[in-house]
Amino acid sequence: MAPTRNKFGRREFLKVIPLLSLVPFLEAGCSTHAVNQPSSDNAAPNVFIIVFDTLAALHLPHYGYPRLTAPNMLEFAQRATVYHAHYSAGNFTVPGTASLLTGTYPWSHRALHHAGIMNTTFEQQNLFKLFAKTHQRIAYPHNLWANLLLHQLGDNVDQHIDPESFSLIDDVFYDSFQDTDIAFRSFEDLLFRETSIPGSLFTSLANDIKVLFDERVGLKAYTESFPRGVPSLGYPVYYLLENVLEGVLSSIAQFHPPFLAYLHFFPPHEPYCPRQDFIGIFEDTWVPQQKAQHAFSQGHPDDCLNQWRMEYDEYIAYTDNEFGKFIHSLEKSGYLDNSYIILTSDHGQLFERGVHGHDTPLLYEPIIRVPLMISAPGQQARQDVYTPTSSVDIVPTLLHLFGRDIPPWCEGKPLPQIGNAVEAIDRNIFAIEAKKNAMKAPLTIGTAALLRGRYKLIHYFGYPGYDNEYELYDLENDPEELEDLSQARIQLANAMKTDLRDKLRTVNSRFE
């Protein structure tokens, strides 16, 4: 006999909706602290570390990009110290984020893989631990891999805001659809299908209902606003960046300053899903430099790469628009007057040599060169720094600013022009791609880059058919990395090769 609907009809279903909408917040473990406004006394400054995932420096106008992708970031730069040669220590989220949080290179923290974690030593050697006595510590890792790393550091974080906390699913239940017949049919499909439901009945039902609503209602409701699809985290949780930024700021307002907030937002990571008003704004005649395909090419033709580049630029413009609102909110609330605002990224994105993305052995500039802008409390004038710096420099810089000793395990240096730190012109900067290696073993296959001043050496090692290969570029005279000087500048190349091999030998000796 078929089940009857009147035992759980539309009216009863709508009564359950408010309970279901609380699930993400219950899972997030949100703080119960009373709401506090920024203090007006002489307390230590707050710190906002704002990371926009997959944001390449070379796609921003203040680094010379011909498209005006980020006018709000450009405006922010006028009151910040702008680093023009800043590099991520890794070419995807896990190593890049771990280096930013620990002040160490991937060969030390060992977060080498997708879904990887750090050596357990760094559960007590990280940015949050170092500021435990003076700052409330807040983390919002919108990227799921960054979320995994932040969970590893959970004992050192006072409020870990779950990635789903401000997702569209909550708004979908209340505001985003008018058709309750669609709502009921989604629930009906779930309730009466012949399948087992694992775990808690309530939470499993809630999760499946979310999926059904996202697919049937949420996307439909936002088709006009987001014709390329509503932004998601790679599984059926959709969001609007404006909602996320507002929600994070509301959560931070619950804490009494000073606080240290690490805010890692997913855009402009692909898929590129800008709002309608940003689609088509870069349909121009500009054509980027064409480059020959590499041995590690994915085979994408230039016309496809250029199309993806344009869509990526549009997504940056959407992200920048919401960043501008976020900074305005910080200014209006008073936080901007007593906070260090650090804007950066975990890695960049490549649209050349037949490659789209960042999951590649290549370490060219668009992948590892990331933006870094730091606005100090009360700063009104722009400063520009052109010497190479690294994501491992963030932790020692903050320690330097707050008068703390830099621990010996930290591999970075205080950034120049911040807190009167000394500029190191001939310093070695590194970036590593090593996800094919075991966590607790020597690095035997991968790509390493060494930057020293204007020169960059790239070393490919251990790849079948492409072992012990080198490329050398003069970034000042050849910013597009078109002319390999490894044979023309043999003396320089050999000196940098020796330094890079010695470094790899030293770090590998820890695991032999």
N, C-alpha and C positions, 0 to 999 in steps of 0.2 A: 504494500500500500504506500502510495506516495506521501511524503511528509506534508503537513499543512503549514501554510505560512502564517496563519493568524496567531500562532504561539510566539512568534518573534516578528512582528510586522514592522512597517516603516516607522511608526511612532516609537516603538520600543528601541529600534535601531538608533534613531536620532538621540534618544536618551543616553545611549552608550557612548556616543561620539565624544562628549567632553572628557570622559574617563580615558579614552584611547589617546586623546591629544596630549595627555600628561605623560605618556610613556617615555618619550625622549628626554623629558626633564628629570623624571625619576631616575633614569639610567645615567644621566649626566652627573648626578650627585652635586647639584648646584649648591653654592654656599648659602647659608642662612644668616649671614652677617647683615646687620642693619645697613641701610643705604647711607653713605657718607658723601659729602661734597669735598672737593679738594681743599686741603687746609691752607690757611693763609699765613702760617707761621714760617719759621726758618727750617722746616724739616728737609731732609735730604731729597734731591730731585727724584721724580719717577723715571722709569725707563720703559719706553714702548719699542719693542723690536717688531717691525712690521715686515713680514715676508710675503711677497706675491710669487707664487710658485711658477717656475718656468718663464721668468721675465728676463729676457736678454737685454743687456745694456745697449747693444748695438741697434736696438729697435726703438730707442728713446731719443727725442730731439736734442736733449741737452748733452748727448754724447755724439752728436753729428748726424743722426738719422734724418733723411730728407722729408719724411712724413711727420706731421704733427700728431703723433700718436698719444702724447701724454702732456697736454697743456697744464694740468693741475700739478703733476710732478715737476714740471718745468718751473712753475710758480713756487712750489715748495723749495726747489733748489736755490732760489734767490735768498733764502734765509737759512742755508745749510752749508756744510762742508761737503763738496762733491768730489768723489774719488773716481778718476777716469780710467784707471787700470786695476780694477778690483776683480779678484778671481775666486770662484768657488773651488774648494778642494776636491770636489767630485762632480760628475756629470749627470747625476740623477739625484732624486730626493734623499735617499737614505744616507749616503756618504756626505753629501753636501750639508744636510741638516745636522748630522752628528758632529761634523767639524765646527759648525757655527756654535753649537751648544757646549762643546768641550774645549775648544781652542787647540785641537790636535788634528793631525792628518789621518786619512783613512787607514794608513798602515799602522797607526797606533790605536785608534778606537775600534777598528776592525768591523765596523758596520759597512760591509762591502757589497751586500746583495740586496735585491728587491725583497722586501719584507724582512730584511736583516735587522739585527740588534747589535748593540755595542758590547765590547768586552765588559764584564761585570765590574771591573775596576772603576769604570766611569760612572757607575751608579752613585759614587761618592766624589767624583771628580768632574764637576760640571758647573755651568753658570748658576743654576738654581741653588745648588748646595753652597756656593760661595757667597750668596746673598741672603742666606737663611736668617741671619741675626738682625738684618736691617730693613728688609723689604718683604711685603706680601708678594707671593710669587704666583702668577696666573699664567696658564697656558691654554691657548686655543689652537689645536692642530687640525685645520680643516682637511688637510691631506691625510689619507688613511695610513700611509707609511710613516709620515711624521707623527701621527697619533700613536703608532706602535712604539716609536722611540720615546715619546713623552710618557707613555705608560711605564716604560722601563725605569724612568726617573721619578715615578709617582711619589715616592716618599719625600721628595724634595720640592713638590709642587703643592701649594695651598689650595688652589682651585684649578682643576683640570676640566675644562668645558668640552663636552663631547662634540664631535664633528656634526652630529645630527641635531644639535640643540635648537638651531634656528632654521631648520629645513622647511621647505614649502608645505610639507605634509600637514603641519599644524594649521596653516592658513587655508589649505584646501578644505579641511573639514568645516571650517567656519565661514569662509568668505568667497572661495574661488568657484563654487558651482551652485547653480540654481536648480538643476535637474535631480530631484531626490529619487526619481525612478532609476537613474544611472547609479546613484549611490546604493540603492537597495539591491539592484541586480548584481553589483560587485560583491556585496556581502553574501547574497544568496548563492552565487557561484562558489564562494569559499565554503559556506556552511554545509552545503549538500553534495559537494564533490566527494568521490570515493577515494580518499587518500588518508594515510595516517598523519597525525599532527604530533611532532616530537615536542618534548619539553613541556613547560607550563602551558596549559590550554589557553589561558588569557593572553600571555605574551606572544604565543605563536599565532593566535588569531589576529592580534593587533598587528603583527608584522606582515602577515599575508594580506590583511585589509589595506595596509599602507601601499603594498605593491600594486594591488588591484586599482586603488584610487589613483595612484600616480599614473598608471598606464591609461586608465579609461577617462579620468576626469581632470587630473592635474595638468597633463600635457594639452588636453583639449582646451582648457580654460585659458592657456597662455600661448596658444598657437599664433595669434596675431602679434603679440608682444615679442615672442621669441620664435621666429619662423624656422630657425635651424635647430630648434629643440631647447627645452628648458635646461639650464646647467645642472649637472649631476656630479656625484662623487665617484662615478664608475659603477654604482649599483643603484637600485631604485630608491634613492633619496635625492630629491630635487631641491634646489634652493634658488633664491634671488640674492645676489651679492649685497644689494642694499639692505635686505632683511638681516643678513648675517652680520654686517658691520654695525647696524643699529643694535642688534642683540648682544654682540660682544661688548659694545660700549656700555650698555645697561648693566651687564654682569660686572664689569670693572667698577662701575659706580657704587657697587655694594662694599667695596673695600676702602678702608681708610689709608690715605697715602702715608708714607711712600710705598709704591709697589713696582714690581718688575713684571711686565706683561710681554710674553712671547706669543705673537699672533701670526699664524701661518695660514694664509688664505689660498684656496685652490686656483682661482684664475690668475693668469691667462692660460693655464694648462689646458691642453686639448681634452675633449672636443671643443672647438671654438664656437661658442654660443652667445654672441652679443645680443643685446636688445635691438629691436627693429631700427631704432633711430641711428644706430652706428653701422648698419649694413650698407655698403656701397659708398662710404665716405672716402675710400682710397682707390676708387676706380679711376686711376690717373694714368699718365703715359710713362711714368718712371719704371725703368727696368733694371733690376739689380745686376751686378757683375756675374756673368756666367763663368762657371768653373768646371774643369774636367772632372769626370767621375773618379772616385778613389777606389783602391783595392777593396775597401769595406763599404762600397756603395750599395744602396738598397735598390738601385736601378730606376729611381723616379726621374721622369723627364723634367726639363726646366719649366715647361708650361704648368705642370701640376704643382711643382714647388712654388712657383710664383703665385698661383691661386691660393695655396695654403698660407703662404706668407701674408697675402692681403687679408685673409680671414683672421689670421693671428693678430695682425695689426689692428683690425677692427675690435677684436676682443680686448686688446690692450687699451684701446680708447674707452671701451665700456668700463673696464676695471679702473682706469684713471679717473673717470667721471665720478665713480663711487668713492675713490680715495679722496678726491677733493671735498666731497661732503663729509667724509670722516674727519679730515683735518679741520674743517670748519667747525664740526661738533666739538673737537678737542679744544679749539680756540674759544668757542662760546662757553664751554664748561669751566674754563680756567686752567685746564691741564697743560696747555701748550706753554704757559709761562713758567712752569716748574717741572719740565720733563725733557729728557733726552729722547728725541724721536729718531729712530734708526730705520731707514727704509732700504731693503735689500731683497735678494732672491737666493734660492738654493741652487739654481743652475739656469742655463739659458735654453735656446732652441735652435736647431739647424735647418736651413732650407737651401742647401747647396751640395755640390758634388754627388748628386743622386740620393741624398739622405734627407729625410724629414723626421724631426724629433730629437731625442737626446739619448735613446737607448742604443748606443753605438760605441765602438771602440775609439772613435775619433774625439780629439780634444781641441778642435779649432775654436777660435775666439767666440763665435756666436753661442757656443755651448757652455763654456766655462767663464766667460767674462760677464759679470753681473753688475747691476747698479749698486751703489752704496752712497747714500746721502744721510748725513747726521746733522740734525738741528739741535743745538744746545739751548738750555733755558735762556730766553731773552735774546737769542741771536737774531740779528736783523740783516746782516750782510753775508753775501756768498763768498766762499773760499773754494779754490780749485786745487786739487792735488793730482799730480800726473805720475808719480812713482808707483810701481806695482805694490799692491797690498792683497791680503788674502782673507777669506772667511774665518780662518783660525785667529785673526787679529781682533775679533769682536770681544771675546772674553777678556784678554789682557787689557784691551782699551778701557772697558768698563771698570776693571779693577784699578787701573791707573787713575781714572777720573774720580773714583771714590777713595783714593789714597790707600789702597790695599796692596799688599805684597802679591806679586805674580808667582804662583807655584811653579816648581821646577818641571813638572810634567807638561806644562803649557808650551806649545810649539810656536805660538804666534807672538807678535810684538805690538805694543801700543801704536795705534794709527797716528801718522804724522798730522800736525796741525790741530790735534784734539788734546786739550790739557797740556800743551807745551811739550808733547812727546817729540823725541829726536827722530829726524827723517833718515832712514837707512836706504841709501841710493843703490848700493851694489848687493843688496840682499837677495838670496835665492827664494823664490816662490814656487810651490809645487801644486800639481793637480794629478789625481790618480783615477784610473778606470781599472778595477780589479775584481769584478763580480764573478769571474770564473775560478777564483781561488777559494780554498777552504778558510774558514774564519781563523783557525789556530794553526796556520802553516805559512811557510815562506811564500812570497808573491812570485810565481813562476810564469804567469801569463797575464798580459794586460798592456795598458798604455800609461806612460808617465810623461808629464810635461814639466819642464824647468824654465822659469822665467827669470831673467836677470836684466834689469834695465830695459833696453829697447829690444832685446833678443829673446827668442823663444825656441827651445829645443823640444821636440816630440820624439819619444822613444817607444817603438812597438816591440814587445818581446814575448816569446813563447807561442805565438799564433802559428798554427801549421801553415807552412808556405809563406809566412810573412814574419819571420823572426829576426830580431836584431836590426831592425830598420830605423833610420833616423831622418828627421826633417828639421831644418833650421830656418827661422824667419827673422827678418828685421822688421819689427812691427811699426817702427816709425816711418820707414820709407815704403813699406809694403804691408799696409794694414789688412789687406784682403788675403794675405798668406798665399800668394800666387807663385813666388819664386823661392824654391828650396835652395838655401845657401850652404848646405852641409858639405858640398864638395868645393865650392868656390871660396869658402872661409874655413879652410881645414883647421887652422890653428885654434880659432875660436870654437869651432865645433868640437874639437878634441878636448879642449879644456872643460867645456860644459858637459860633454859625455862623461868625462872622468868624475866630475862632481855628482852627476846623476847616478852613475853606477855605484860610486862610493856610498851614497845615501841609501840606495836600495840594498846594498850589501849589509849596511849597518842595521837597517830595520828588519831585514830578513834573519839576521843572526839571533834575534830574540826568539825565533820559533824553530831553530834548527836543533 
